[in-house]
Amino acid sequence: MGEIKRKVQTVEVNYICDKCSHGMVEKSGDMNPKTGETPHKCMICGHEQMFKWVAYPRIDYIGEDESL
Ligand SMILES: [Zn+2]
């Protein structure tokens, strides 16, 4: 078996604040290497939210023929 390639498109993934439903959260500190918890803060209301093993905003790739 060898390499295969396919075209993909780049998407930005954001998370909308659970509290105000308007602002996007932004990573506000470093990931805890043991628990994976990463603090985030809403850019509008300042609500703090913890995510595990993921940070926002982030860049992801999907197949060219895949939809969001
Ligand atoms: Zn908010």
N, CA, C, O and the ligand as a Tripos MOL2 file, in Angstrom:
@<TRIPOS>MOLECULE
protein
  273   271    69     0     0
PROTEIN
NO_CHARGES

@<TRIPOS>ATOM
      1 N           0.8480   -1.2060    0.0000 N.3       1 MET1
      2 CA          0.0000    0.0000    0.0000 C.3       1 MET1
      3 C           0.8770    1.2470    0.0000 C.2       1 MET1
      4 O           2.0050    1.2320    0.4920 O.2       1 MET1
      5 N           0.3400    2.3140   -0.5560 N.am      2 GLY2
      6 CA          1.1100    3.5560   -0.6100 C.3       2 GLY2
      7 C           0.2560    4.7540   -0.2570 C.2       2 GLY2
      8 O          -0.8500    4.6300    0.2700 O.2       2 GLY2
      9 N           0.7960    5.9010   -0.5600 N.am      3 GLU3
     10 CA          0.1020    7.1500   -0.2430 C.3       3 GLU3
     11 C          -1.1440    7.3270   -1.1110 C.2       3 GLU3
     12 O          -1.1680    6.9370   -2.2780 O.2       3 GLU3
     13 N          -2.1610    7.9150   -0.5220 N.am      4 ILE4
     14 CA         -3.2460    8.4080   -1.3510 C.3       4 ILE4
     15 C          -3.4900    9.8560   -0.9750 C.2       4 ILE4
     16 O          -3.2440   10.2530    0.1640 O.2       4 ILE4
     17 N          -3.9630   10.6380   -1.9080 N.am      5 LYS5
     18 CA         -4.2150   12.0480   -1.6450 C.3       5 LYS5
     19 C          -5.6200   12.4020   -2.0820 C.2       5 LYS5
     20 O          -6.1620   11.8160   -3.0190 O.2       5 LYS5
     21 N          -6.1890   13.3450   -1.4070 N.am      6 ARG6
     22 CA         -7.4780   13.8700   -1.8430 C.3       6 ARG6
     23 C          -7.5410   15.3360   -1.4850 C.2       6 ARG6
     24 O          -6.8910   15.7850   -0.5420 O.2       6 ARG6
     25 N          -8.3270   16.0790   -2.2420 N.am      7 LYS7
     26 CA         -8.4840   17.4940   -1.9450 C.3       7 LYS7
     27 C          -9.4320   17.6680   -0.7720 C.2       7 LYS7
     28 O         -10.4320   16.9600   -0.6510 O.2       7 LYS7
     29 N          -9.1040   18.6160    0.0860 N.am      8 VAL8
     30 CA         -9.9770   18.9040    1.2190 C.3       8 VAL8
     31 C         -10.2290   20.4050    1.2680 C.2       8 VAL8
     32 O          -9.5230   21.1830    0.6260 O.2       8 VAL8
     33 N         -11.2200   20.7970    2.0190 N.am      9 GLN9
     34 CA        -11.4310   22.2200    2.2500 C.3       9 GLN9
     35 C         -11.1930   22.5340    3.7250 C.2       9 GLN9
     36 O         -11.4160   21.7060    4.6070 O.2       9 GLN9
     37 N         -10.7400   23.7380    3.9530 N.am     10 THR10
     38 CA        -10.4040   24.1720    5.3030 C.3      10 THR10
     39 C         -11.6190   24.8490    5.9340 C.2      10 THR10
     40 O         -12.2590   25.6990    5.3140 O.2      10 THR10
     41 N         -11.9220   24.4740    7.1400 N.am     11 VAL11
     42 CA        -13.0250   25.1330    7.8400 C.3      11 VAL11
     43 C         -12.5490   25.6250    9.2070 C.2      11 VAL11
     44 O         -11.6890   25.0130    9.8400 O.2      11 VAL11
     45 N         -13.1240   26.7330    9.6390 N.am     12 GLU12
     46 CA        -12.8440   27.2250   10.9830 C.3      12 GLU12
     47 C         -13.9920   26.7880   11.8720 C.2      12 GLU12
     48 O         -15.1590   26.9730   11.5260 O.2      12 GLU12
     49 N         -13.6620   26.2080   13.0170 N.am     13 VAL13
     50 CA        -14.6820   25.7340   13.9380 C.3      13 VAL13
     51 C         -14.6850   26.6360   15.1640 C.2      13 VAL13
     52 O         -13.6760   26.7780   15.8540 O.2      13 VAL13
     53 N         -15.8270   27.2340   15.4180 N.am     14 ASN14
     54 CA        -15.9740   28.0780   16.6000 C.3      14 ASN14
     55 C         -17.0320   27.4970   17.5160 C.2      14 ASN14
     56 O         -17.8330   26.6590   17.1000 O.2      14 ASN14
     57 N         -17.0350   27.9340   18.7460 N.am     15 TYR15
     58 CA        -18.0420   27.4650   19.7010 C.3      15 TYR15
     59 C         -18.7860   28.6800   20.2350 C.2      15 TYR15
     60 O         -18.1770   29.6250   20.7380 O.2      15 TYR15
     61 N         -20.1100   28.6430   20.1180 N.am     16 ILE16
     62 CA        -20.9200   29.7560   20.6030 C.3      16 ILE16
     63 C         -21.2320   29.5530   22.0820 C.2      16 ILE16
     64 O         -21.6340   28.4720   22.5130 O.2      16 ILE16
     65 N         -21.0370   30.6080   22.8290 N.am     17 CYS17
     66 CA        -21.2120   30.6060   24.2830 C.3      17 CYS17
     67 C         -22.5450   29.9870   24.7240 C.2      17 CYS17
     68 O         -23.6090   30.3220   24.2030 O.2      17 CYS17
     69 N         -22.4540   29.0770   25.6970 N.am     18 ASP18
     70 CA        -23.6600   28.4440   26.2280 C.3      18 ASP18
     71 C         -24.5310   29.4190   27.0050 C.2      18 ASP18
     72 O         -25.7380   29.2110   27.1280 O.2      18 ASP18
     73 N         -23.9340   30.4750   27.5250 N.am     19 LYS19
     74 CA        -24.6810   31.3900   28.3860 C.3      19 LYS19
     75 C         -25.4430   32.4480   27.5940 C.2      19 LYS19
     76 O         -26.6560   32.5870   27.7520 O.2      19 LYS19
     77 N         -24.7330   33.1980   26.7390 N.am     20 CYS20
     78 CA        -25.4040   34.3060   26.0450 C.3      20 CYS20
     79 C         -25.8410   33.9350   24.6280 C.2      20 CYS20
     80 O         -26.6110   34.6700   24.0100 O.2      20 CYS20
     81 N         -25.3650   32.8170   24.1120 N.am     21 SER21
     82 CA        -25.7260   32.3520   22.7650 C.3      21 SER21
     83 C         -25.3710   33.3350   21.6560 C.2      21 SER21
     84 O         -25.9240   33.2560   20.5590 O.2      21 SER21
     85 N         -24.4660   34.2450   21.9270 N.am     22 HIS22
     86 CA        -24.0620   35.2170   20.9070 C.3      22 HIS22
     87 C         -22.5560   35.2300   20.6770 C.2      22 HIS22
     88 O         -22.0910   35.1970   19.5370 O.2      22 HIS22
     89 N         -21.8080   35.2780   21.7620 N.am     23 GLY23
     90 CA        -20.3670   35.4050   21.6380 C.3      23 GLY23
     91 C         -19.6960   34.0790   21.2980 C.2      23 GLY23
     92 O         -20.2230   33.0040   21.5830 O.2      23 GLY23
     93 N         -18.5320   34.1810   20.6880 N.am     24 MET24
     94 CA        -17.7420   32.9930   20.4580 C.3      24 MET24
     95 C         -16.7260   32.8810   21.5900 C.2      24 MET24
     96 O         -16.2030   33.8860   22.0710 O.2      24 MET24
     97 N         -16.4560   31.6580   22.0040 N.am     25 VAL25
     98 CA        -15.4700   31.4880   23.0680 C.3      25 VAL25
     99 C         -14.0670   31.5030   22.4760 C.2      25 VAL25
    100 O         -13.8520   31.1840   21.3070 O.2      25 VAL25
    101 N         -13.1240   31.8850   23.3320 N.am     26 GLU26
    102 CA        -11.7370   31.9660   22.9120 C.3      26 GLU26
    103 C         -10.8920   31.3490   24.0190 C.2      26 GLU26
    104 O         -11.1550   31.5610   25.2030 O.2      26 GLU26
    105 N          -9.8940   30.5990   23.6340 N.am     27 LYS27
    106 CA         -8.9920   29.9740   24.5880 C.3      27 LYS27
    107 C          -8.3800   31.0500   25.4900 C.2      27 LYS27
    108 O          -7.8410   32.0390   24.9940 O.2      27 LYS27
    109 N          -8.4590   30.8640   26.8030 N.am     28 SER28
    110 CA         -7.9760   31.9100   27.7040 C.3      28 SER28
    111 C          -6.8450   31.4250   28.6020 C.2      28 SER28
    112 O          -6.4040   32.1500   29.4930 O.2      28 SER28
    113 N          -6.3800   30.2140   28.3730 N.am     29 GLY29
    114 CA         -5.2790   29.6920   29.1820 C.3      29 GLY29
    115 C          -4.7440   28.4220   28.5470 C.2      29 GLY29
    116 O          -5.2180   27.9890   27.4960 O.2      29 GLY29
    117 N          -3.7630   27.8380   29.1900 N.am     30 ASP30
    118 CA         -3.1500   26.6440   28.6200 C.3      30 ASP30
    119 C          -3.8770   25.3720   29.0150 C.2      30 ASP30
    120 O          -4.5000   25.2970   30.0740 O.2      30 ASP30
    121 N          -3.7900   24.3800   28.1510 N.am     31 MET31
    122 CA         -4.3850   23.0830   28.4270 C.3      31 MET31
    123 C          -3.6470   22.3960   29.5640 C.2      31 MET31
    124 O          -2.4170   22.3820   29.5900 O.2      31 MET31
    125 N          -4.3960   21.8230   30.5080 N.am     32 ASN32
    126 CA         -3.8030   21.0240   31.5610 C.3      32 ASN32
    127 C          -3.3360   19.6950   30.9470 C.2      32 ASN32
    128 O          -4.1590   18.9250   30.4510 O.2      32 ASN32
    129 N          -2.0330   19.4230   30.9760 N.am     33 PRO33
    130 CA         -1.5250   18.2340   30.2780 C.3      33 PRO33
    131 C          -2.0310   16.9120   30.8540 C.2      33 PRO33
    132 O          -1.9720   15.8840   30.1800 O.2      33 PRO33
    133 N          -2.5260   16.9290   32.0890 N.am     34 LYS34
    134 CA         -3.0350   15.6920   32.6920 C.3      34 LYS34
    135 C          -4.5070   15.4560   32.3900 C.2      34 LYS34
    136 O          -4.9110   14.3450   32.0440 O.2      34 LYS34
    137 N          -5.3000   16.5030   32.5230 N.am     35 THR35
    138 CA         -6.7460   16.3310   32.3630 C.3      35 THR35
    139 C          -7.2360   16.7560   30.9820 C.2      35 THR35
    140 O          -8.3390   16.3960   30.5720 O.2      35 THR35
    141 N          -6.4160   17.5220   30.2710 N.am     36 GLY36
    142 CA         -6.8280   18.0090   28.9610 C.3      36 GLY36
    143 C          -7.7640   19.2050   29.0380 C.2      36 GLY36
    144 O          -8.2060   19.7180   28.0110 O.2      36 GLY36
    145 N          -8.0630   19.6450   30.2410 N.am     37 GLU37
    146 CA         -9.0000   20.7610   30.3820 C.3      37 GLU37
    147 C          -8.3550   22.0700   29.9400 C.2      37 GLU37
    148 O          -7.2330   22.4000   30.3240 O.2      37 GLU37
    149 N          -9.0950   22.7940   29.1280 N.am     38 THR38
    150 CA         -8.5830   24.0530   28.5980 C.3      38 THR38
    151 C          -9.6050   25.1580   28.8500 C.2      38 THR38
    152 O         -10.7430   25.0640   28.3890 O.2      38 THR38
    153 N          -9.2110   26.2070   29.5790 N.am     39 PRO39
    154 CA        -10.1600   27.2750   29.8730 C.3      39 PRO39
    155 C         -10.4420   28.1500   28.6530 C.2      39 PRO39
    156 O          -9.5490   28.4560   27.8630 O.2      39 PRO39
    157 N         -11.6860   28.5340   28.5250 N.am     40 HIS40
    158 CA        -12.1200   29.4310   27.4510 C.3      40 HIS40
    159 C         -12.9880   30.5170   28.0410 C.2      40 HIS40
    160 O         -13.5770   30.3600   29.1100 O.2      40 HIS40
    161 N         -13.0550   31.6150   27.3260 N.am     41 LYS41
    162 CA        -13.8460   32.7460   27.7880 C.3      41 LYS41
    163 C         -14.6570   33.3050   26.6320 C.2      41 LYS41
    164 O         -14.1530   33.4370   25.5160 O.2      41 LYS41
    165 N         -15.9060   33.6290   26.9020 N.am     42 CYS42
    166 CA        -16.7600   34.2320   25.8750 C.3      42 CYS42
    167 C         -16.2870   35.6600   25.5930 C.2      42 CYS42
    168 O         -16.0240   36.4280   26.5180 O.2      42 CYS42
    169 N         -16.1820   36.0050   24.3070 N.am     43 MET43
    170 CA        -15.6880   37.3280   23.9380 C.3      43 MET43
    171 C         -16.7170   38.4240   24.2010 C.2      43 MET43
    172 O         -16.3610   39.6010   24.2440 O.2      43 MET43
    173 N         -17.9730   38.0610   24.3760 N.am     44 ILE44
    174 CA        -18.9920   39.0830   24.6220 C.3      44 ILE44
    175 C         -19.3440   39.1910   26.1060 C.2      44 ILE44
    176 O         -19.2420   40.2740   26.6830 O.2      44 ILE44
    177 N         -19.7610   38.0780   26.7350 N.am     45 CYS45
    178 CA        -20.2380   38.1920   28.1220 C.3      45 CYS45
    179 C         -19.1840   37.7800   29.1510 C.2      45 CYS45
    180 O         -19.3840   37.9750   30.3500 O.2      45 CYS45
    181 N         -18.0700   37.2140   28.6980 N.am     46 GLY46
    182 CA        -17.0090   36.8670   29.6350 C.3      46 GLY46
    183 C         -17.2210   35.5550   30.3700 C.2      46 GLY46
    184 O         -16.4220   35.1890   31.2320 O.2      46 GLY46
    185 N         -18.3020   34.8380   30.0320 N.am     47 HIS47
    186 CA        -18.5840   33.5430   30.6550 C.3      47 HIS47
    187 C         -17.4090   32.5900   30.4460 C.2      47 HIS47
    188 O         -16.8970   32.4670   29.3330 O.2      47 HIS47
    189 N         -16.9820   31.9200   31.5100 N.am     48 GLU48
    190 CA        -15.8630   31.0050   31.3890 C.3      48 GLU48
    191 C         -16.3440   29.5720   31.2590 C.2      48 GLU48
    192 O         -17.2270   29.1270   31.9920 O.2      48 GLU48
    193 N         -15.7590   28.8680   30.3260 N.am     49 GLN49
    194 CA        -16.1790   27.5140   30.0430 C.3      49 GLN49
    195 C         -14.9580   26.6260   29.8200 C.2      49 GLN49
    196 O         -13.9660   27.0600   29.2350 O.2      49 GLN49
    197 N         -15.0370   25.3910   30.2870 N.am     50 MET50
    198 CA        -13.9130   24.4720   30.1790 C.3      50 MET50
    199 C         -14.1750   23.4530   29.0740 C.2      50 MET50
    200 O         -15.2670   22.8900   28.9840 O.2      50 MET50
    201 N         -13.1840   23.2250   28.2500 N.am     51 PHE51
    202 CA        -13.3080   22.1910   27.2180 C.3      51 PHE51
    203 C         -12.1870   21.1780   27.4100 C.2      51 PHE51
    204 O         -11.0850   21.5220   27.8370 O.2      51 PHE51
    205 N         -12.4860   19.9280   27.0880 N.am     52 LYS52
    206 CA        -11.4800   18.8680   27.2500 C.3      52 LYS52
    207 C         -10.8820   18.4630   25.9200 C.2      52 LYS52
    208 O         -11.5890   18.0640   24.9950 O.2      52 LYS52
    209 N          -9.5660   18.5730   25.8410 N.am     53 TRP53
    210 CA         -8.7860   18.1280   24.6850 C.3      53 TRP53
    211 C          -9.1810   18.8400   23.4010 C.2      53 TRP53
    212 O          -8.9580   18.3190   22.3080 O.2      53 TRP53
    213 N          -9.7530   20.0040   23.5240 N.am     54 VAL54
    214 CA        -10.1020   20.7520   22.3220 C.3      54 VAL54
    215 C         -10.0160   22.2390   22.6410 C.2      54 VAL54
    216 O         -10.2810   22.6580   23.7670 O.2      54 VAL54
    217 N          -9.6480   23.0240   21.6520 N.am     55 ALA55
    218 CA         -9.5550   24.4630   21.8410 C.3      55 ALA55
    219 C         -10.2590   25.1640   20.6910 C.2      55 ALA55
    220 O         -10.2730   24.6660   19.5650 O.2      55 ALA55
    221 N         -10.8370   26.3100   20.9740 N.am     56 TYR56
    222 CA        -11.5300   27.1160   19.9600 C.3      56 TYR56
    223 C         -10.9300   28.5080   19.9070 C.2      56 TYR56
    224 O         -10.4320   28.9810   20.9290 O.2      56 TYR56
    225 N         -10.9520   29.1970   18.7580 N.am     57 PRO57
    226 CA        -11.3380   28.6040   17.4720 C.3      57 PRO57
    227 C         -10.2670   27.6310   16.9870 C.2      57 PRO57
    228 O          -9.0980   27.7390   17.3560 O.2      57 PRO57
    229 N         -10.6840   26.6870   16.1600 N.am     58 ARG58
    230 CA         -9.6970   25.7590   15.6100 C.3      58 ARG58
    231 C          -9.9460   25.5590   14.1270 C.2      58 ARG58
    232 O         -11.0130   25.8690   13.5970 O.2      58 ARG58
    233 N          -8.9380   25.0380   13.4890 N.am     59 ILE59
    234 CA         -9.0140   24.7870   12.0590 C.3      59 ILE59
    235 C          -9.1890   23.2950   11.8330 C.2      59 ILE59
    236 O          -8.5000   22.4780   12.4440 O.2      59 ILE59
    237 N         -10.1050   22.9520   10.9600 N.am     60 ASP60
    238 CA        -10.3440   21.5460   10.6610 C.3      60 ASP60
    239 C         -10.4220   21.3740    9.1460 C.2      60 ASP60
    240 O         -10.5370   22.3520    8.4070 O.2      60 ASP60
    241 N         -10.3590   20.1640    8.7060 N.am     61 TYR61
    242 CA        -10.4360   19.8780    7.2780 C.3      61 TYR61
    243 C         -11.5550   18.8910    7.0270 C.2      61 TYR61
    244 O         -11.7330   17.9250    7.7690 O.2      61 TYR61
    245 N         -12.3060   19.1490    5.9670 N.am     62 ILE62
    246 CA        -13.3290   18.1910    5.5670 C.3      62 ILE62
    247 C         -13.1510   17.9070    4.0850 C.2      62 ILE62
    248 O         -12.5850   18.7230    3.3580 O.2      62 ILE62
    249 N         -13.6230   16.7760    3.6400 N.am     63 GLY63
    250 CA        -13.5120   16.4160    2.2290 C.3      63 GLY63
    251 C         -14.2060   17.4540    1.3610 C.2      63 GLY63
    252 O         -15.1620   18.1010    1.7880 O.2      63 GLY63
    253 N         -13.7110   17.6060    0.1350 N.am     64 GLU64
    254 CA        -14.2570   18.6440   -0.7360 C.3      64 GLU64
    255 C         -15.7280   18.4500   -1.0240 C.2      64 GLU64
    256 O         -16.4580   19.4130   -1.2560 O.2      64 GLU64
    257 N         -16.1620   17.1940   -1.0080 N.am     65 ASP65
    258 CA        -17.5670   16.9120   -1.3210 C.3      65 ASP65
    259 C         -18.4210   16.7750   -0.0490 C.2      65 ASP65
    260 O         -19.6160   16.4910   -0.1240 O.2      65 ASP65
    261 N         -17.7970   16.9780    1.1080 N.am     66 GLU66
    262 CA        -18.5710   16.9020    2.3500 C.3      66 GLU66
    263 C         -19.1550   18.2660    2.6720 C.2      66 GLU66
    264 O         -18.5520   19.2950    2.3650 O.2      66 GLU66
    265 N         -20.3210   18.2760    3.2860 N.am     67 SER67
    266 CA        -20.8860   19.5530    3.6920 C.3      67 SER67
    267 C         -20.7630   19.6950    5.1970 C.2      67 SER67
    268 O         -20.5080   18.7180    5.9020 O.2      67 SER67
    269 N         -20.9430   20.9000    5.6810 N.am     68 LEU68
    270 CA        -20.7430   21.1850    7.1000 C.3      68 LEU68
    271 C         -21.8600   20.6180    7.9620 C.2      68 LEU68
    272 O         -21.8380   20.7740    9.1830 O.2      68 LEU68
    273 ZN        -21.3380   34.6510   26.3080 Zn       69 ZN69
@<TRIPOS>BOND
     1     1     2 1
     2     2     3 1
     3     3     4 2
     4     3     5 am
     5     5     6 1
     6     6     7 1
     7     7     8 2
     8     7     9 am
     9     9    10 1
    10    10    11 1
    11    11    12 2
    12    11    13 am
    13    13    14 1
    14    14    15 1
    15    15    16 2
    16    15    17 am
    17    17    18 1
    18    18    19 1
    19    19    20 2
    20    19    21 am
    21    21    22 1
    22    22    23 1
    23    23    24 2
    24    23    25 am
    25    25    26 1
    26    26    27 1
    27    27    28 2
    28    27    29 am
    29    29    30 1
    30    30    31 1
    31    31    32 2
    32    31    33 am
    33    33    34 1
    34    34    35 1
    35    35    36 2
    36    35    37 am
    37    37    38 1
    38    38    39 1
    39    39    40 2
    40    39    41 am
    41    41    42 1
    42    42    43 1
    43    43    44 2
    44    43    45 am
    45    45    46 1
    46    46    47 1
    47    47    48 2
    48    47    49 am
    49    49    50 1
    50    50    51 1
    51    51    52 2
    52    51    53 am
    53    53    54 1
    54    54    55 1
    55    55    56 2
    56    55    57 am
    57    57    58 1
    58    58    59 1
    59    59    60 2
    60    59    61 am
    61    61    62 1
    62    62    63 1
    63    63    64 2
    64    63    65 am
    65    65    66 1
    66    66    67 1
    67    67    68 2
    68    67    69 am
    69    69    70 1
    70    70    71 1
    71    71    72 2
    72    71    73 am
    73    73    74 1
    74    74    75 1
    75    75    76 2
    76    75    77 am
    77    77    78 1
    78    78    79 1
    79    79    80 2
    80    79    81 am
    81    81    82 1
    82    82    83 1
    83    83    84 2
    84    83    85 am
    85    85    86 1
    86    86    87 1
    87    87    88 2
    88    87    89 am
    89    89    90 1
    90    90    91 1
    91    91    92 2
    92    91    93 am
    93    93    94 1
    94    94    95 1
    95    95    96 2
    96    95    97 am
    97    97    98 1
    98    98    99 1
    99    99   100 2
   100    99   101 am
   101   101   102 1
   102   102   103 1
   103   103   104 2
   104   103   105 am
   105   105   106 1
   106   106   107 1
   107   107   108 2
   108   107   109 am
   109   109   110 1
   110   110   111 1
   111   111   112 2
   112   111   113 am
   113   113   114 1
   114   114   115 1
   115   115   116 2
   116   115   117 am
   117   117   118 1
   118   118   119 1
   119   119   120 2
   120   119   121 am
   121   121   122 1
   122   122   123 1
   123   123   124 2
   124   123   125 am
   125   125   126 1
   126   126   127 1
   127   127   128 2
   128   127   129 am
   129   129   130 1
   130   130   131 1
   131   131   132 2
   132   131   133 am
   133   133   134 1
   134   134   135 1
   135   135   136 2
   136   135   137 am
   137   137   138 1
   138   138   139 1
   139   139   140 2
   140   139   141 am
   141   141   142 1
   142   142   143 1
   143   143   144 2
   144   143   145 am
   145   145   146 1
   146   146   147 1
   147   147   148 2
   148   147   149 am
   149   149   150 1
   150   150   151 1
   151   151   152 2
   152   151   153 am
   153   153   154 1
   154   154   155 1
   155   155   156 2
   156   155   157 am
   157   157   158 1
   158   158   159 1
   159   159   160 2
   160   159   161 am
   161   161   162 1
   162   162   163 1
   163   163   164 2
   164   163   165 am
   165   165   166 1
   166   166   167 1
   167   167   168 2
   168   167   169 am
   169   169   170 1
   170   170   171 1
   171   171   172 2
   172   171   173 am
   173   173   174 1
   174   174   175 1
   175   175   176 2
   176   175   177 am
   177   177   178 1
   178   178   179 1
   179   179   180 2
   180   179   181 am
   181   181   182 1
   182   182   183 1
   183   183   184 2
   184   183   185 am
   185   185   186 1
   186   186   187 1
   187   187   188 2
   188   187   189 am
   189   189   190 1
   190   190   191 1
   191   191   192 2
   192   191   193 am
   193   193   194 1
   194   194   195 1
   195   195   196 2
   196   195   197 am
   197   197   198 1
   198   198   199 1
   199   199   200 2
   200   199   201 am
   201   201   202 1
   202   202   203 1
   203   203   204 2
   204   203   205 am
   205   205   206 1
   206   206   207 1
   207   207   208 2
   208   207   209 am
   209   209   210 1
   210   210   211 1
   211   211   212 2
   212   211   213 am
   213   213   214 1
   214   214   215 1
   215   215   216 2
   216   215   217 am
   217   217   218 1
   218   218   219 1
   219   219   220 2
   220   219   221 am
   221   221   222 1
   222   222   223 1
   223   223   224 2
   224   223   225 am
   225   225   226 1
   226   226   227 1
   227   227   228 2
   228   227   229 am
   229   229   230 1
   230   230   231 1
   231   231   232 2
   232   231   233 am
   233   233   234 1
   234   234   235 1
   235   235   236 2
   236   235   237 am
   237   237   238 1
   238   238   239 1
   239   239   240 2
   240   239   241 am
   241   241   242 1
   242   242   243 1
   243   243   244 2
   244   243   245 am
   245   245   246 1
   246   246   247 1
   247   247   248 2
   248   247   249 am
   249   249   250 1
   250   250   251 1
   251   251   252 2
   252   251   253 am
   253   253   254 1
   254   254   255 1
   255   255   256 2
   256   255   257 am
   257   257   258 1
   258   258   259 1
   259   259   260 2
   260   259   261 am
   261   261   262 1
   262   262   263 1
   263   263   264 2
   264   263   265 am
   265   265   266 1
   266   266   267 1
   267   267   268 2
   268   267   269 am
   269   269   270 1
   270   270   271 1
   271   271   272 2
@<TRIPOS>SUBSTRUCTURE
     1 MET1         2 RESIDUE 1 A MET
     2 GLY2         6 RESIDUE 1 A GLY
     3 GLU3        10 RESIDUE 1 A GLU
     4 ILE4        14 RESIDUE 1 A ILE
     5 LYS5        18 RESIDUE 1 A LYS
     6 ARG6        22 RESIDUE 1 A ARG
     7 LYS7        26 RESIDUE 1 A LYS
     8 VAL8        30 RESIDUE 1 A VAL
     9 GLN9        34 RESIDUE 1 A GLN
    10 THR10       38 RESIDUE 1 A THR
    11 VAL11       42 RESIDUE 1 A VAL
    12 GLU12       46 RESIDUE 1 A GLU
    13 VAL13       50 RESIDUE 1 A VAL
    14 ASN14       54 RESIDUE 1 A ASN
    15 TYR15       58 RESIDUE 1 A TYR
    16 ILE16       62 RESIDUE 1 A ILE
    17 CYS17       66 RESIDUE 1 A CYS
    18 ASP18       70 RESIDUE 1 A ASP
    19 LYS19       74 RESIDUE 1 A LYS
    20 CYS20       78 RESIDUE 1 A CYS
    21 SER21       82 RESIDUE 1 A SER
    22 HIS22       86 RESIDUE 1 A HIS
    23 GLY23       90 RESIDUE 1 A GLY
    24 MET24       94 RESIDUE 1 A MET
    25 VAL25       98 RESIDUE 1 A VAL
    26 GLU26      102 RESIDUE 1 A GLU
    27 LYS27      106 RESIDUE 1 A LYS
    28 SER28      110 RESIDUE 1 A SER
    29 GLY29      114 RESIDUE 1 A GLY
    30 ASP30      118 RESIDUE 1 A ASP
    31 MET31      122 RESIDUE 1 A MET
    32 ASN32      126 RESIDUE 1 A ASN
    33 PRO33      130 RESIDUE 1 A PRO
    34 LYS34      134 RESIDUE 1 A LYS
    35 THR35      138 RESIDUE 1 A THR
    36 GLY36      142 RESIDUE 1 A GLY
    37 GLU37      146 RESIDUE 1 A GLU
    38 THR38      150 RESIDUE 1 A THR
    39 PRO39      154 RESIDUE 1 A PRO
    40 HIS40      158 RESIDUE 1 A HIS
    41 LYS41      162 RESIDUE 1 A LYS
    42 CYS42      166 RESIDUE 1 A CYS
    43 MET43      170 RESIDUE 1 A MET
    44 ILE44      174 RESIDUE 1 A ILE
    45 CYS45      178 RESIDUE 1 A CYS
    46 GLY46      182 RESIDUE 1 A GLY
    47 HIS47      186 RESIDUE 1 A HIS
    48 GLU48      190 RESIDUE 1 A GLU
    49 GLN49      194 RESIDUE 1 A GLN
    50 MET50      198 RESIDUE 1 A MET
    51 PHE51      202 RESIDUE 1 A PHE
    52 LYS52      206 RESIDUE 1 A LYS
    53 TRP53      210 RESIDUE 1 A TRP
    54 VAL54      214 RESIDUE 1 A VAL
    55 ALA55      218 RESIDUE 1 A ALA
    56 TYR56      222 RESIDUE 1 A TYR
    57 PRO57      226 RESIDUE 1 A PRO
    58 ARG58      230 RESIDUE 1 A ARG
    59 ILE59      234 RESIDUE 1 A ILE
    60 ASP60      238 RESIDUE 1 A ASP
    61 TYR61      242 RESIDUE 1 A TYR
    62 ILE62      246 RESIDUE 1 A ILE
    63 GLY63      250 RESIDUE 1 A GLY
    64 GLU64      254 RESIDUE 1 A GLU
    65 ASP65      258 RESIDUE 1 A ASP
    66 GLU66      262 RESIDUE 1 A GLU
    67 SER67      266 RESIDUE 1 A SER
    68 LEU68      270 RESIDUE 1 A LEU
    69 ZN69       273 GROUP 0 **** ****
